[in-house]
Amino acid sequence: MSFQTKGDTKMKKIVNVTEVEGEGLLKLMGERVTLFCAVYIYTGTLSGVNDDCVLLDEAAIVYETGTFTEKAWKDAQKLPGQWYVQKSMIESFGILKG
């Protein structure tokens, strides 16, 4: 990391970026995932990922989680067919419940 001085303000500048392949959403392809988004919680089998969105099969919106240690959601409403979620709305994700 290097520093640039502009007046009395020091600014950090990233000079090297390492990209790791096969991590994040791509690592979870084919798994039943949970997406915590800005407004809703979505769950489903992750079947597609591109620059803008993810594709869920057997998708549902979770209205009530219940305790996270339980195997099933307290209230998850199934969505018809495949469902797309914008990646820009995803705050966190992972494998949580089946």
C-alpha angles and dihedrals in degrees: 000000000000132000129227121199119216110177107310093332120099115208126196117226124195109226101174130040124186117200117205115208123212096027133112117018093353091060090057097053110139093017128114101252138183120220117200103204135181093269111007141027113235128193132186145109110302105233103158143024129184135157094281110028149007127232121224126196119204087014128184139178113234111221096170123022102192112200115334090231092065116095095228135046116254091227121005118159116208118234121218114263122319119355133204124213123191111242091217089067096052113105098175139347144186147126108300114144135008 
